[in-house]
């Protein structure tokens, strides 16, 4: 099996739940992914967590894996998303700590709670999602928060795949328009 | 270029909703590229292998946990003890076996009702790492050292040491001997004591030094020594030759900080410190006792019983320990 191509391994994982193929894929890529993440995150424990979660997600969602020949590209993209998400969480946590330390150092509550760019963006997006028609909201949240594929959402809600794609596309347009309307330019 | 964290967080949130402008996407990409720090490098190949196996072991454990959630109602009991016995017998190469054991069970799809998860720690922090075991025994693991232990102990308390140096402060439990097993089958068996186990890189020697109590050093073929305080032994695991040594207990703990000094606090504060440093929950018989003023200095390398006896003597209290809870009463 060591001679198998990446694509053949993915096929075995997806279609036959082949755990040996999964381990081979891990052995093949862990070092490249680990080093790339370490370059960006600079902390081995955090990087280990990210690599673990990436491979756990691949196994859990193996039936939905829609990868053709570019397995490496898929892995690098997934890793990049996870690294960006790591920094989002880190920046938001840092900001909370900053606000807390401002409050504790005697600044007034309003000074300490300066609305940050990201908070405004989050607020506007959440309001827009809340105002969407129920079906659109349901489809959009399943695609963003649960990270389900359009096919999965379609099966779950007894809709056609195309309807789900249309709903997601309409939801994104609404969010973009609202952000423009509120002129949320975070600079 | 320095990027404003709030600004980048805002773009990331927009990107999650596919709502970034092309300019924002470009900024996001430039920020991402700016994260690179080429000074970050992985450790030596041996450590890399440990990291690789540790991550794989975690991946299989997490997947098992997720899949077991779904099938727990259908699980066929398979007695864990037999697996553990088998595991202990073949424990020749610590991390590989730990990883391999997990992988084997995972690959063959074996299910267990009482799953023991092995936790592997590879200290790459550059400073000593403190670990509190499920039985409240403490380990200080020197940098570039590695150890594995179960998430809970069953009949025996067995941990596996692969390389480097560690100080063990073992919680006393007469019914469960504590065994530290090295990759080469050398075992240090104790009931409640403190000692250092060291395998120097590139040498075929294990050094065991006793800080307190009694330690029996053996492998499957022979017993090398029974050591007491300030005694040590070097064991060559190729020739099986052992040489007894006199060791200095001060030297054994010089490489990590374990002193806790609490001045002008309350007994409640001491309880918080004990929870943080030794892992025990502390309960008081009354609120007035908890608020009693107190000053105390102790070492985490001390036996917890000794620390409590000291408290009893100074503050006229009595205590009892049950599992991980200490109860302190007015005398």
HADDOCK unambig.tbl for C-alpha pairs under 7 A between the chains (distance, minus, plus):
assign (segid A and resid 19 and name CA) (segid B and resid 107 and name CA) 5.64 0.50 0.50
assign (segid A and resid 20 and name CA) (segid B and resid 107 and name CA) 6.68 0.50 0.50
assign (segid A and resid 38 and name CA) (segid B and resid 40 and name CA) 6.49 0.50 0.50
assign (segid A and resid 39 and name CA) (segid B and resid 36 and name CA) 5.17 0.50 0.50
assign (segid A and resid 39 and name CA) (segid B and resid 37 and name CA) 5.26 0.50 0.50
assign (segid A and resid 39 and name CA) (segid B and resid 38 and name CA) 6.09 0.50 0.50
assign (segid A and resid 39 and name CA) (segid B and resid 40 and name CA) 5.97 0.50 0.50
assign (segid A and resid 40 and name CA) (segid B and resid 35 and name CA) 5.02 0.50 0.50
assign (segid A and resid 40 and name CA) (segid B and resid 36 and name CA) 4.91 0.50 0.50
assign (segid A and resid 40 and name CA) (segid B and resid 37 and name CA) 6.48 0.50 0.50
assign (segid A and resid 42 and name CA) (segid B and resid 40 and name CA) 6.06 0.50 0.50
assign (segid A and resid 48 and name CA) (segid B and resid 55 and name CA) 6.27 0.50 0.50
assign (segid A and resid 52 and name CA) (segid B and resid 55 and name CA) 6.04 0.50 0.50
assign (segid A and resid 52 and name CA) (segid B and resid 58 and name CA) 6.76 0.50 0.50
assign (segid A and resid 52 and name CA) (segid B and resid 59 and name CA) 5.27 0.50 0.50
assign (segid A and resid 55 and name CA) (segid B and resid 59 and name CA) 6.90 0.50 0.50
assign (segid A and resid 56 and name CA) (segid B and resid 59 and name CA) 5.86 0.50 0.50
assign (segid A and resid 56 and name CA) (segid B and resid 63 and name CA) 6.13 0.50 0.50
assign (segid A and resid 88 and name CA) (segid B and resid 9 and name CA) 5.37 0.50 0.50
assign (segid A and resid 88 and name CA) (segid B and resid 12 and name CA) 6.79 0.50 0.50
assign (segid A and resid 91 and name CA) (segid B and resid 5 and name CA) 5.81 0.50 0.50
assign (segid A and resid 91 and name CA) (segid B and resid 6 and name CA) 6.99 0.50 0.50
assign (segid A and resid 91 and name CA) (segid B and resid 9 and name CA) 6.58 0.50 0.50
assign (segid A and resid 116 and name CA) (segid B and resid 6 and name CA) 6.47 0.50 0.50
assign (segid A and resid 117 and name CA) (segid B and resid 6 and name CA) 6.15 0.50 0.50
assign (segid A and resid 117 and name CA) (segid B and resid 7 and name CA) 6.17 0.50 0.50
assign (segid A and resid 117 and name CA) (segid B and resid 10 and name CA) 5.99 0.50 0.50
assign (segid A and resid 118 and name CA) (segid B and resid 6 and name CA) 5.86 0.50 0.50
assign (segid A and resid 118 and name CA) (segid B and resid 7 and name CA) 6.63 0.50 0.50
assign (segid A and resid 118 and name CA) (segid B and resid 9 and name CA) 5.81 0.50 0.50
assign (segid A and resid 118 and name CA) (segid B and resid 10 and name CA) 3.85 0.50 0.50
assign (segid A and resid 121 and name CA) (segid B and resid 10 and name CA) 6.38 0.50 0.50
assign (segid A and resid 172 and name CA) (segid B and resid 17 and name CA) 6.50 0.50 0.50
assign (segid A and resid 172 and name CA) (segid B and resid 18 and name CA) 6.68 0.50 0.50
assign (segid A and resid 172 and name CA) (segid B and resid 19 and name CA) 6.82 0.50 0.50
assign (segid A and resid 175 and name CA) (segid B and resid 19 and name CA) 6.94 0.50 0.50
assign (segid A and resid 176 and name CA) (segid B and resid 19 and name CA) 5.23 0.50 0.50
assign (segid A and resid 186 and name CA) (segid B and resid 7 and name CA) 5.85 0.50 0.50
assign (segid A and resid 186 and name CA) (segid B and resid 10 and name CA) 6.70 0.50 0.50
assign (segid A and resid 187 and name CA) (segid B and resid 7 and name CA) 6.52 0.50 0.50
